[in-house]
Amino acid sequence: MSQELNKGRTAVLALAALGVVYGDIGTSPLYALKEVFGNAHHPVPITAANVLGILSLVFWSLVIVVSFKYVALILRADNRGEGGIMALMARVLADKGISGRTRQGVILLGLFGAALFYGDGLITPAISVLSAVEGLDVATPMFTAYIVPITLGILVALFSIQSQGTAKVGVAFGPVMIVWFAVLGSMGVAQIASHPGILAALLPQHALAFLAADPTLGFLAMGTVFLALTGAEALYADMGHFGRRPIRLAWFGLVLPALILNYFGQGALLLADPAAVRNPFYLMAPDWFLLPLVGLATVATVIASQAVITGVYSITQQAIQLGYAPRMELEHTSGSQMGQIYMPGVNWLMLAGVIALVLAFRSSTNLAAAYGIAVTGTMIITTLFAYVVARRQWGWRRRLALPVFGALLALDLTFLAANSTKIHDGGWFPLVFGGAVYLLLTTWKAGRELLDEKLDTQALLLKDFITGIERPDTITVPGTAVFMTPYPDHVPHALLHNLKHNKVLHEQVVLATVTVESVPRVADAQRVAVTRLNHRFYHVGIHFGFMDAPDVPTALEWCSEQGLDMEPMATSYFLGRETVIPRVGAAMPYWREALFATLCRNAGTAADYFGLPPNQVVELGTRVAL
């Protein structure tokens, strides 16, 4: 009975994974081969040898990069069930043997990989929806002038409903994607049946022969072949929602066969009719099915976009929790699934960026030039981190890890080099955008460290303060005062200001320090640790994982099990709020200090971020010159 239930649960999760994990890579057939053979800058001539060579490259790239690297290897490198570049970075940093420059290098690489992910997060919705709507142009030229407006309307609608939550938005994603992949496979089978010789592309010698015949063309073609792999990072990034087995089951059971059949079907069509290069995906369909196929493809690309949008929310939440981004407004849209979140600021900034991309590039062909380089950068960093995990945590010996991950890294670098040829055609965008995000992340981290050092030098030792403050003339008021502080050994500035101006102490004073662990989630039983300092003062260490919702009032309820009782309605929360004043000659350049000060002013409040009740919060500010 238990085995049957587990099988049923795995099947349900595999169905759900189809709608979230595979939306991006599942819509690549819309544009991948069209760009290989129809690229305006370096198109591959449509000959039997070239078609077989390209299809062989696509097939073996899917096998090696997706099936072997991600599905077989990288999915094992989870951080207690969670995946993604930030989770992998946290797992590597959790290794106590990594310190000094190596640790700093890991942090910088992880942040750069996350920054590149944001660039991919903007391009995916734009290119996916554009490529689907362009099917209308195949049906009738009268729609040509309306492709961009229709695309913008769909994207605005998609981002507008994000506040409803991924669970509600994606309730039908799995079943729709089953239909999508079934259609992909059946379209391919119909063409392959007419030209069964196309199956010879399964043999790797066709890929090798294509590369050897014209190495320059082969190298350039690798940049567009890579379009068939976009979305592979989602296999790892979304693992926490579904687990390894459902993702693997969906990939090998449906997604991979459907993709291969469709790509080979497009290749068979091109051999039969080279003119179909203008849009081989849609021209595989019979005329009566063309408009329904455009509708289905549009829904599928919306699903692909939804997966990336959700991923951007998740990676932003992780960056905030790990201290690399300022606090932002975050809403939990599900009471049962912790990963279902909505970030309004991120959402509308993404929409603005996607609209700008569509208006600037205006076609999937133009956007394809910008697509790929950001993904390859993230893939390289993932490979490097996975090598460290294999050597230090899986126990792989160097003679095994080096050739395996060395070969994967060489392939990643080849794709990166091939995609770098597209920088002047649009590939500059994700690099510039990723660089800007990277600058923001590193500036926030460096600025917080400088601010913490400054406050640390001005702080009083808590032990001496407690000893000196307990005098007979100290006025005590009823209730509990909770002071949020990152420094458990020092007196919070808010406590000093409150004592200076109000000249009272509460009968219970709790110094609460929130620590975000390098694990996704912390069990409730390990949430708090209470230390009694004297009859009045307590220190409470509150622990969250980097995927947890930092709800401090709920966490403090667990203190009663360790002897600290607090009446919720008689508890006040005191927060310090620093106003940063940039100055010339500080540790950071003035312009960067000014940027940090701007980020501080626009960051979300600690009260909102920690879930504190608004009518019980007192904020006491201080001005700090870095």
C-alpha positions, -999 to 999 in steps of 0.1 A, spaced: 0 0 0 28 24 9 46 17 -23 15 23 -43 9 57 -25 45 67 -32 42 58 -69 10 78 -71 26 108 -54 56 106 -77 33 106 -107 14 136 -95 46 155 -88 60 145 -122 28 160 -138 32 192 -118 69 193 -128 59 194 -165 42 227 -159 69 244 -140 103 228 -147 100 221 -184 81 250 -197 112 268 -209 131 239 -226 98 226 -238 91 257 -259 126 258 -275 114 239 -306 95 271 -315 127 289 -325 159 268 -321 162 251 -355 147 282 -372 176 302 -359 202 276 -368 192 274 -405 176 308 -410 200 330 -390 207 362 -409 244 364 -399 257 329 -404 229 305 -416 237 269 -420 230 258 -456 202 233 -459 219 201 -471 214 165 -461 248 164 -443 242 197 -425 207 188 -414 219 154 -400 249 171 -384 228 198 -366 202 173 -354 230 151 -341 245 181 -322 210 189 -308 204 152 -298 238 147 -281 237 181 -264 204 172 -248 218 138 -238 251 151 -224 242 185 -209 206 179 -198 203 141 -192 238 134 -179 250 167 -164 218 180 -149 194 151 -144 220 125 -134 246 146 -116 236 181 -106 202 170 -92 223 152 -66 239 184 -54 209 197 -36 210 218 -4 186 197 18 162 193 -11 166 228 -25 183 237 -58 195 267 -77 228 286 -79 223 304 -46 214 271 -28 244 254 -44 267 283 -33 253 280 3 261 243 2 297 249 -9 302 276 17 288 253 44 320 233 40 343 244 69 374 234 49 367 263 25 380 296 37 399 327 28 403 336 -9 385 304 -20 354 313 0 354 349 -14 358 335 -49 329 312 -44 307 341 -32 316 363 -61 310 335 -86 277 326 -70 265 362 -71 276 366 -107 257 334 -116 226 348 -98 230 381 -116 231 364 -150 200 345 -141 181 378 -139 191 386 -175 178 352 -186 146 359 -165 139 390 -187 147 374 -221 127 341 -216 92 357 -214 100 380 -243 114 354 -268 90 327 -258 58 346 -262 70 364 -293 80 331 -310 45 317 -303 26 347 -315 47 348 -347 28 317 -357 -1 341 -367 22 355 -394 25 319 -408 -13 316 -408 -19 349 -426 3 380 -433 -25 402 -421 -14 396 -385 21 408 -391 15 443 -378 -2 430 -347 24 405 -334 42 430 -311 10 445 -296 -5 410 -290 27 399 -274 28 430 -251 -9 424 -242 -2 388 -232 29 397 -212 11 425 -193 -18 401 -185 7 375 -173 26 398 -149 -7 414 -137 -20 381 -123 11 372 -104 -3 385 -72 -29 356 -73 0 332 -66 17 305 -86 -6 278 -73 -37 295 -87 -20 307 -119 -5 273 -126 -34 250 -116 -37 236 -152 -1 238 -161 7 201 -159 -22 189 -180 -16 216 -206 20 207 -209 11 170 -214 -10 181 -244 19 203 -256 45 176 -255 21 151 -270 15 175 -299 53 181 -302 59 143 -305 30 136 -329 40 164 -352 75 151 -354 64 115 -359 43 125 -389 73 141 -406 97 113 -396 74 87 -411 78 104 -445 116 106 -442 128 78 -418 164 83 -429 165 114 -406 169 90 -377 205 85 -388 212 117 -369 211 97 -337 247 86 -346 273 109 -332 295 107 -363 272 131 -382 278 158 -355 316 152 -357 315 152 -396 296 185 -396 321 201 -372 351 188 -392 337 198 -426 337 235 -417 351 242 -382 342 279 -384 306 274 -394 303 245 -369 316 268 -341 292 295 -350 263 270 -352 270 258 -316 257 292 -304 223 287 -320 222 249 -312 225 260 -276 190 275 -279 177 239 -276 192 237 -241 178 269 -226 158 260 -195 182 233 -184 191 252 -152 154 251 -142 157 213 -137 180 222 -107 165 255 -97 130 241 -92 140 208 -76 128 219 -42 92 220 -54 91 185 -67 122 164 -58 146 144 -80 125 114 -89 95 133 -104 118 155 -124 137 126 -138 105 106 -145 90 135 -164 122 141 -184 129 106 -195 92 95 -197 79 124 -219 99 155 -223 131 142 -239 113 118 -264 89 146 -274 117 171 -280 138 147 -300 108 137 -322 99 173 -329 134 184 -337 139 154 -360 105 161 -376 116 197 -383 148 184 -399 128 160 -421 106 188 -432 136 210 -441 150 182 -463 117 178 -481 111 216 -484 140 240 -477 116 269 -480 101 259 -447 131 274 -430 111 306 -424 93 287 -396 98 250 -396 79 244 -364 45 259 -375 49 246 -411 49 210 -399 13 215 -389 -16 210 -413 -34 242 -422 -66 233 -402 -45 229 -371 -24 261 -374 -45 285 -354 -52 260 -326 -14 253 -325 -7 290 -322 -31 292 -292 -15 261 -276 20 274 -282 10 308 -266 -3 290 -235 29 269 -233 51 300 -236 31 317 -209 38 286 -187 75 288 -196 75 325 -186 57 317 -154 84 293 -144 112 319 -149 92 346 -130 88 323 -101 125 315 -102 134 352 -101 112 356 -70 129 326 -53 164 337 -60 157 372 -49 143 358 -16 174 337 -11 197 367 -19 178 388 8 180 360 34 217 355 28 224 392 31 232 401 -5 202 422 -13 181 448 6 148 438 21 118 440 -3 81 436 0 72 399 -1 38 383 0 31 346 7 4 334 -16 -1 300 -2 -8 288 34 4 253 27 34 257 3 62 279 17 78 285 -17 47 302 -32 56 339 -29 50 372 -48 73 402 -48 55 433 -63 86 454 -68 104 427 -86 73 418 -106 68 453 -120 105 459 -127 106 426 -147 75 437 -167 91 470 -175 123 452 -187 104 426 -207 83 453 -225 115 473 -233 131 441 -248 101 434 -270 99 469 -282 136 471 -289 141 437 -306 106 432 -321 111 396 -332 122 362 -318 150 361 -343 165 394 -330 161 383 -294 178 350 -301 210 369 -305 207 381 -269 197 347 -256 222 321 -245 252 339 -232 237 345 -197 226 309 -194 260 295 -204 276 317 -178 254 303 -151 259 268 -163 297 272 -161 295 283 -125 271 254 -116 297 230 -131 325 245 -110 305 244 -78 293 208 -85 329 198 -89 337 211 -54 307 192 -40 318 160 -58 353 162 -45 347 174 -9 313 160 -1 306 131 -24 340 116 -19 349 115 -56 386 110 -62 404 135 -85 410 109 -112 372 105 -116 360 141 -108 385 159 -130 378 141 -163 340 141 -158 336 177 -148 365 188 -169 347 175 -200 314 191 -190 332 224 -183 349 222 -217 315 218 -234 301 247 -214 330 269 -224 325 260 -260 289 271 -259 300 303 -241 326 311 -267 301 304 -295 275 326 -279 300 353 -274 301 359 -311 265 373 -307 275 400 -282 274 429 -307 240 416 -321 222 417 -287 242 394 -264 255 426 -247 221 431 -230 221 402 -205 258 409 -197 251 446 -191 220 438 -171 237 410 -151 267 433 -145 243 460 -131 226 434 -108 260 421 -97 271 456 -88 240 461 -67 244 428 -49 281 433 -41 276 470 -32 248 460 -7 270 433 9 301 455 11 280 485 24 264 464 51 297 451 63 311 487 65 279 498 84 281 469 108 318 477 115 310 513 121 281 505 145 303 478 162 330 504 171 304 526 187 286 498 207 287 491 244 294 456 257 261 441 268 276 424 299 289 457 314 256 475 305 234 450 323 256 452 354 255 490 355 219 496 346 203 477 374 200 505 400 172 511 425 161 543 407 156 525 374 120 530 364 103 497 353 72 496 331 51 465 326 53 443 295 80 430 272 103 450 250 119 431 221 150 447 206 161 433 172 199 433 170 224 414 149 251 417 177 243 395 207 272 408 227 265 445 222 238 468 234 213 477 206 213 513 196 175 513 199 178 503 235 203 531 243 180 557 225 149 544 243 167 546 277 181 580 269 148 596 258 122 577 277 143 568 308 125 535 314 131 498 311 104 471 306 100 444 331 112 419 304 138 429 279 145 405 250 174 410 227 165 390 195 191 380 170 180 366 137 204 342 120 199 328 85 214 294 82 230 280 50 202 254 48 168 259 31 146 255 62 150 252 99 127 229 119 104 246 144 120 226 172 153 243 164 138 277 157 148 296 189 175 293 216 168 313 249 196 325 272 186 342 304 211 370 312 195 381 345 161 385 360 152 411 334 173 405 303 171 376 279 188 369 246 169 349 220 186 335 190 161 330 161 171 307 133 156 306 98 167 288 66 173 309 35 139 297 21 119 303 53 95 332 58 112 352 86 81 355 109 96 367 142 64 369 164 55 333 155 91 322 162 90 339 196 60 318 206 84 289 209 103 307 237 77 295 262 91 260 260 124 274 273 110 294 302 104 328 285 67 337 284 56 368 265 21 381 263 17 390 226 -5 421 232 19 434 259 50 431 237 66 461 220 92 457 192 120 483 191 140 487 159 170 508 150 169 525 116 202 538 102 204 567 78 236 563 58 256 595 50 282 590 22 315 607 26 346 612 5 376 592 15 358 562 31 366 525 24 343 525 -6 343 550 -35 319 579 -29 297 570 -59 293 535 -45 286 548 -10 259 570 -25 245 539 -43 244 520 -10 227 550 8 201 550 -20 195 512 -15 192 517 22 166 545 18 145 524 -6 148 490 13 118 475 29 114 481 66 126 455 91 91 455 106 75 443 74 102 419 66 102 402 100 64 402 101 61 424 132 26 438 141 25 474 128 8 488 159 34 474 183 66 487 166 87 516 177 115 527 153 144 548 166 168 563 140 204 572 139 226 589 112 258 570 103 287 584 82 306 555 66 
